[in-house]
Amino acid sequence: MNPYKETAIQLRNKGYSYGMIRQQLGISKSTLSDWLRAIPFTPNDEVLKRVGEARLKSAIYNHRLKLENILRMKAEAKHDVGEVSARDLFMLGIGLYLGEGSKSQEQIRIVNSDPLILKLASRWLREFLGLRTEHLRVAVHGYPDHNINEIVDFWAAELNLPVEQFIKTQIDTRQNKSALKRRKLPYGTAHLYVRGGGTLPLGVKNLHRKIIGWIETVMQRIDAGVV
């Protein structure tokens, strides 16, 4: 038998990879494949260590590339956006309400689990509908393993609203929902409502009709190509 082939078979039986055998014997990978393809391969500790180190290096490299890409995309996005005007905020709020707001029952309600979204919604309601703090109410929806006081305090702080303006907290008691939602929604969801209390000149229903009118106008103009 070819002494190189014999050595290659011995090394393969000891659990060495094609690459490591090739480095030691100077034989091409294609030749090694012809010689060794019928031999079962169980990697030894040295091979496993090298594979592990290679994977670690690859993971670190890929992670660095990902971070660089994120920074580059964010920089491009910042340039694309430029300065934000009052009209930009107005239109953003219309889009937010289109996606997250109540379109029926003539009530103004915006639901989300992200405090940044509801902060934006609160600002939009104040600036473009003339609402004040006392016109806002919040209902929190949680899950059985939530601490009700904790999640109410969280939303009160995030939205800068007094706890007295939080209406009844609802807990979802359905089975096998708690563990999944606890991980995804650590503070449940908040429902931001508008209550007039007789102090809104137009009233909640008329303000809701105006919001729907804004949405319809924007959608109609987009559909007509007036952009």
C-alpha beads as a LAMMPS data file, in Angstrom:
LAMMPS data file: protein, C-alpha beads

227 atoms
226 bonds

1 atom types
1 bond types

-500.0 500.0 xlo xhi
-500.0 500.0 ylo yhi
-500.0 500.0 zlo zhi

Masses

1 110.0

Atoms # bond

1 1 1 0.000 0.000 0.000
2 1 1 1.081 3.551 -0.693
3 1 1 2.786 4.699 2.568
4 1 1 1.033 8.066 2.356
5 1 1 -2.324 6.370 1.957
6 1 1 -1.574 4.034 4.853
7 1 1 -0.656 6.979 7.101
8 1 1 -3.725 8.876 5.958
9 1 1 -5.951 5.925 6.890
10 1 1 -4.317 5.673 10.308
11 1 1 -4.829 9.379 10.970
12 1 1 -8.434 9.206 9.795
13 1 1 -9.109 6.267 12.082
14 1 1 -7.712 8.379 14.920
15 1 1 -10.331 11.035 14.211
16 1 1 -8.390 13.653 12.253
17 1 1 -10.073 15.852 9.674
18 1 1 -9.157 16.036 5.981
19 1 1 -7.650 19.456 6.539
20 1 1 -5.393 18.300 9.358
21 1 1 -4.280 15.187 7.415
22 1 1 -3.594 17.317 4.351
23 1 1 -1.456 19.700 6.421
24 1 1 0.597 16.801 7.752
25 1 1 1.032 14.797 4.522
26 1 1 0.728 17.421 1.794
27 1 1 -1.922 15.382 -0.034
28 1 1 -4.765 17.108 -1.888
29 1 1 -8.241 17.003 -0.416
30 1 1 -9.646 15.266 -3.484
31 1 1 -7.100 12.451 -3.142
32 1 1 -7.825 12.082 0.537
33 1 1 -11.517 11.898 -0.277
34 1 1 -10.867 9.018 -2.687
35 1 1 -8.783 7.191 -0.096
36 1 1 -10.845 7.777 2.988
37 1 1 -14.488 8.137 1.970
38 1 1 -15.391 4.639 3.163
39 1 1 -13.884 5.148 6.633
40 1 1 -16.366 6.239 9.331
41 1 1 -15.335 9.581 10.826
42 1 1 -15.506 10.354 14.543
43 1 1 -13.674 13.606 15.308
44 1 1 -11.141 13.481 18.117
45 1 1 -10.725 16.086 20.868
46 1 1 -8.184 18.099 18.882
47 1 1 -10.545 18.374 15.914
48 1 1 -13.463 19.304 18.137
49 1 1 -11.371 21.991 19.804
50 1 1 -10.330 23.463 16.472
51 1 1 -13.890 23.396 15.181
52 1 1 -15.091 25.099 18.344
53 1 1 -12.442 27.809 18.090
54 1 1 -13.210 28.329 14.417
55 1 1 -16.905 28.660 15.117
56 1 1 -16.206 31.111 17.915
57 1 1 -14.010 33.231 15.665
58 1 1 -16.659 33.074 12.954
59 1 1 -19.380 34.074 15.408
60 1 1 -17.316 37.015 16.688
61 1 1 -16.551 38.105 13.132
62 1 1 -20.194 37.847 12.041
63 1 1 -21.317 39.727 15.151
64 1 1 -18.875 42.537 14.388
65 1 1 -20.129 42.704 10.804
66 1 1 -23.703 42.853 12.074
67 1 1 -22.928 45.712 14.466
68 1 1 -21.103 47.626 11.736
69 1 1 -24.052 47.128 9.406
70 1 1 -26.534 48.298 12.049
71 1 1 -24.536 51.464 12.653
72 1 1 -24.228 52.109 8.929
73 1 1 -27.962 51.584 8.313
74 1 1 -28.882 53.832 11.235
75 1 1 -26.573 56.559 9.950
76 1 1 -28.181 56.314 6.510
77 1 1 -31.653 56.360 8.073
78 1 1 -30.804 59.471 10.091
79 1 1 -29.639 61.201 6.929
80 1 1 -32.798 60.115 5.087
81 1 1 -35.086 61.528 7.790
82 1 1 -33.344 64.857 8.240
83 1 1 -35.142 67.449 10.352
84 1 1 -38.597 66.597 11.715
85 1 1 -41.270 69.290 11.421
86 1 1 -44.583 69.754 13.219
87 1 1 -46.340 68.470 10.111
88 1 1 -44.159 65.363 10.166
89 1 1 -45.312 64.725 13.727
90 1 1 -48.923 65.334 12.704
91 1 1 -48.710 62.823 9.835
92 1 1 -46.821 60.307 11.972
93 1 1 -49.604 60.474 14.544
94 1 1 -52.224 59.844 11.859
95 1 1 -50.312 56.743 10.777
96 1 1 -49.971 55.645 14.377
97 1 1 -53.706 55.985 14.952
98 1 1 -54.434 54.175 11.694
99 1 1 -52.437 51.205 12.942
100 1 1 -53.092 51.224 16.690
101 1 1 -56.180 53.341 17.308
102 1 1 -59.858 52.526 17.656
103 1 1 -61.824 53.235 14.484
104 1 1 -65.239 52.183 15.759
105 1 1 -67.676 53.156 18.556
106 1 1 -66.534 56.770 18.225
107 1 1 -64.103 56.444 21.096
108 1 1 -60.492 57.582 21.045
109 1 1 -58.289 54.725 22.198
110 1 1 -54.737 53.711 21.319
111 1 1 -53.356 50.354 22.457
112 1 1 -49.736 49.266 22.630
113 1 1 -47.149 47.531 24.802
114 1 1 -44.346 49.949 23.872
115 1 1 -44.180 53.050 26.099
116 1 1 -42.442 55.021 23.325
117 1 1 -45.471 54.525 21.065
118 1 1 -47.904 55.649 23.738
119 1 1 -45.730 58.633 24.672
120 1 1 -45.866 59.720 21.049
121 1 1 -49.622 59.128 20.979
122 1 1 -50.105 61.220 24.124
123 1 1 -48.070 64.085 22.662
124 1 1 -49.977 63.905 19.371
125 1 1 -53.340 63.993 21.142
126 1 1 -52.294 67.009 23.176
127 1 1 -50.706 68.997 20.362
128 1 1 -53.195 68.371 17.554
129 1 1 -56.465 67.775 19.400
130 1 1 -55.904 70.228 22.220
131 1 1 -56.190 67.650 24.979
132 1 1 -54.886 68.157 28.488
133 1 1 -53.572 65.668 31.039
134 1 1 -56.931 65.386 32.752
135 1 1 -58.516 64.176 29.495
136 1 1 -56.393 61.027 29.391
137 1 1 -57.174 57.683 31.001
138 1 1 -55.261 54.407 30.923
139 1 1 -56.445 50.816 31.330
140 1 1 -53.678 48.236 31.731
141 1 1 -54.111 44.651 30.568
142 1 1 -51.813 42.139 32.274
143 1 1 -51.362 38.433 32.945
144 1 1 -51.668 36.320 36.096
145 1 1 -47.993 36.520 37.042
146 1 1 -47.894 40.329 36.795
147 1 1 -47.795 42.470 39.892
148 1 1 -50.680 44.868 39.250
149 1 1 -49.247 47.709 41.296
150 1 1 -45.879 47.415 39.569
151 1 1 -47.256 47.555 36.033
152 1 1 -49.597 50.449 36.873
153 1 1 -46.711 52.374 38.459
154 1 1 -44.586 51.659 35.397
155 1 1 -47.121 53.060 32.952
156 1 1 -47.919 56.010 35.224
157 1 1 -44.241 56.965 35.243
158 1 1 -43.715 56.379 31.536
159 1 1 -46.769 58.389 30.479
160 1 1 -46.400 60.991 33.229
161 1 1 -49.980 60.484 34.371
162 1 1 -51.313 60.277 37.935
163 1 1 -52.356 56.821 39.104
164 1 1 -55.815 58.253 39.808
165 1 1 -56.372 58.425 36.045
166 1 1 -55.887 54.684 35.625
167 1 1 -59.130 52.797 35.267
168 1 1 -59.681 49.137 36.117
169 1 1 -56.738 46.852 35.321
170 1 1 -57.736 43.672 33.506
171 1 1 -55.900 40.375 33.938
172 1 1 -55.963 37.755 31.185
173 1 1 -56.668 34.509 33.044
174 1 1 -56.690 32.209 30.025
175 1 1 -54.635 29.074 30.495
176 1 1 -51.086 28.694 29.062
177 1 1 -50.891 32.389 28.165
178 1 1 -48.956 33.650 31.163
179 1 1 -45.430 32.320 30.606
180 1 1 -45.284 33.311 26.946
181 1 1 -46.698 36.792 27.439
182 1 1 -44.614 37.485 30.534
183 1 1 -41.458 37.133 28.476
184 1 1 -42.742 39.218 25.590
185 1 1 -44.807 41.786 27.490
186 1 1 -43.204 42.409 30.897
187 1 1 -45.610 45.299 31.600
188 1 1 -48.647 44.060 29.700
189 1 1 -50.401 46.408 27.288
190 1 1 -51.737 49.884 27.991
191 1 1 -54.958 51.252 26.517
192 1 1 -54.790 55.037 26.287
193 1 1 -58.288 56.563 26.298
194 1 1 -59.661 60.090 25.947
195 1 1 -62.377 61.212 28.346
196 1 1 -63.982 64.609 27.857
197 1 1 -65.781 65.060 31.150
198 1 1 -67.654 68.012 29.687
199 1 1 -64.475 70.081 29.263
200 1 1 -63.793 69.383 25.568
201 1 1 -65.497 71.974 23.330
202 1 1 -65.948 69.490 20.464
203 1 1 -66.480 66.399 22.606
204 1 1 -64.834 62.995 22.194
205 1 1 -67.171 61.852 19.398
206 1 1 -66.420 64.860 17.217
207 1 1 -62.692 64.558 17.858
208 1 1 -62.855 60.898 16.864
209 1 1 -64.721 61.854 13.679
210 1 1 -61.987 64.364 12.907
211 1 1 -59.264 61.729 13.359
212 1 1 -61.126 59.371 11.032
213 1 1 -61.454 62.237 8.579
214 1 1 -57.714 62.840 8.695
215 1 1 -57.060 59.153 8.030
216 1 1 -59.555 58.970 5.166
217 1 1 -58.174 62.112 3.530
218 1 1 -54.608 60.859 3.661
219 1 1 -55.553 57.424 2.303
220 1 1 -57.681 58.927 -0.482
221 1 1 -54.899 61.243 -1.582
222 1 1 -52.330 58.488 -1.504
223 1 1 -54.673 56.251 -3.496
224 1 1 -55.198 59.067 -6.015
225 1 1 -51.455 59.543 -6.362
226 1 1 -51.505 63.023 -4.849
227 1 1 -48.159 62.766 -3.072

Bonds

1 1 1 2
2 1 2 3
3 1 3 4
4 1 4 5
5 1 5 6
6 1 6 7
7 1 7 8
8 1 8 9
9 1 9 10
10 1 10 11
11 1 11 12
12 1 12 13
13 1 13 14
14 1 14 15
15 1 15 16
16 1 16 17
17 1 17 18
18 1 18 19
19 1 19 20
20 1 20 21
21 1 21 22
22 1 22 23
23 1 23 24
24 1 24 25
25 1 25 26
26 1 26 27
27 1 27 28
28 1 28 29
29 1 29 30
30 1 30 31
31 1 31 32
32 1 32 33
33 1 33 34
34 1 34 35
35 1 35 36
36 1 36 37
37 1 37 38
38 1 38 39
39 1 39 40
40 1 40 41
41 1 41 42
42 1 42 43
43 1 43 44
44 1 44 45
45 1 45 46
46 1 46 47
47 1 47 48
48 1 48 49
49 1 49 50
50 1 50 51
51 1 51 52
52 1 52 53
53 1 53 54
54 1 54 55
55 1 55 56
56 1 56 57
57 1 57 58
58 1 58 59
59 1 59 60
60 1 60 61
61 1 61 62
62 1 62 63
63 1 63 64
64 1 64 65
65 1 65 66
66 1 66 67
67 1 67 68
68 1 68 69
69 1 69 70
70 1 70 71
71 1 71 72
72 1 72 73
73 1 73 74
74 1 74 75
75 1 75 76
76 1 76 77
77 1 77 78
78 1 78 79
79 1 79 80
80 1 80 81
81 1 81 82
82 1 82 83
83 1 83 84
84 1 84 85
85 1 85 86
86 1 86 87
87 1 87 88
88 1 88 89
89 1 89 90
90 1 90 91
91 1 91 92
92 1 92 93
93 1 93 94
94 1 94 95
95 1 95 96
96 1 96 97
97 1 97 98
98 1 98 99
99 1 99 100
100 1 100 101
101 1 101 102
102 1 102 103
103 1 103 104
104 1 104 105
105 1 105 106
106 1 106 107
107 1 107 108
108 1 108 109
109 1 109 110
110 1 110 111
111 1 111 112
112 1 112 113
113 1 113 114
114 1 114 115
115 1 115 116
116 1 116 117
117 1 117 118
118 1 118 119
119 1 119 120
120 1 120 121
121 1 121 122
122 1 122 123
123 1 123 124
124 1 124 125
125 1 125 126
126 1 126 127
127 1 127 128
128 1 128 129
129 1 129 130
130 1 130 131
131 1 131 132
132 1 132 133
133 1 133 134
134 1 134 135
135 1 135 136
136 1 136 137
137 1 137 138
138 1 138 139
139 1 139 140
140 1 140 141
141 1 141 142
142 1 142 143
143 1 143 144
144 1 144 145
145 1 145 146
146 1 146 147
147 1 147 148
148 1 148 149
149 1 149 150
150 1 150 151
151 1 151 152
152 1 152 153
153 1 153 154
154 1 154 155
155 1 155 156
156 1 156 157
157 1 157 158
158 1 158 159
159 1 159 160
160 1 160 161
161 1 161 162
162 1 162 163
163 1 163 164
164 1 164 165
165 1 165 166
166 1 166 167
167 1 167 168
168 1 168 169
169 1 169 170
170 1 170 171
171 1 171 172
172 1 172 173
173 1 173 174
174 1 174 175
175 1 175 176
176 1 176 177
177 1 177 178
178 1 178 179
179 1 179 180
180 1 180 181
181 1 181 182
182 1 182 183
183 1 183 184
184 1 184 185
185 1 185 186
186 1 186 187
187 1 187 188
188 1 188 189
189 1 189 190
190 1 190 191
191 1 191 192
192 1 192 193
193 1 193 194
194 1 194 195
195 1 195 196
196 1 196 197
197 1 197 198
198 1 198 199
199 1 199 200
200 1 200 201
201 1 201 202
202 1 202 203
203 1 203 204
204 1 204 205
205 1 205 206
206 1 206 207
207 1 207 208
208 1 208 209
209 1 209 210
210 1 210 211
211 1 211 212
212 1 212 213
213 1 213 214
214 1 214 215
215 1 215 216
216 1 216 217
217 1 217 218
218 1 218 219
219 1 219 220
220 1 220 221
221 1 221 222
222 1 222 223
223 1 223 224
224 1 224 225
225 1 225 226
226 1 226 227
